[in-house]
Amino acid sequence: MNIEAHKLLEKAQRAVEAAVRLNDHDPDFAMARAYYAMFYATEALLVDRGQRFRKHGAIHAAFGEQFVKSGILDQKFHRWLLDAFDKRIEGDYGVEVTLTREDALVTIQQARELLAAARQHLQPEESHS
């Protein structure tokens, strides 16, 4: 794994931790952090392959094409990423908070699972050392 991918995985972990801390008082902000945890994890996978994108949609599409359609990772991760993006938009730009703590908890757990899958994919040889 290259250093940039490693740093993105660390950032994803910090985003999960921030989401947990925020959730009791600000589920919409917690949702945003949970989405970004997923985003950074998927970006790490792509960066490790030497690919960089400027837009969220491009990262979503490349992740789906290269890691889900190819069968490397379960398709649920792509669906979760897209759903979390939609919820982040709702939380960030919506005037009324409609996201609940339970909504955010589900997305936080999904972010943890996606991060774990990204780590496992990027560090398989380290488990044998």
Buried (B, 14 or more C-beta within 10 A) or exposed (E): BEEBBBEBBEBBBBBBEBBBEBBEEBBBBBBBBBBBBBBBBBBBBBBBEEEEBEEBEEBBEBBBEBBBEEEEBBEEBBEBBBBBBEBBBBBEEEEEEEBEBEBBBBBBEBBBBBBEBBBEBBBEEEEEE
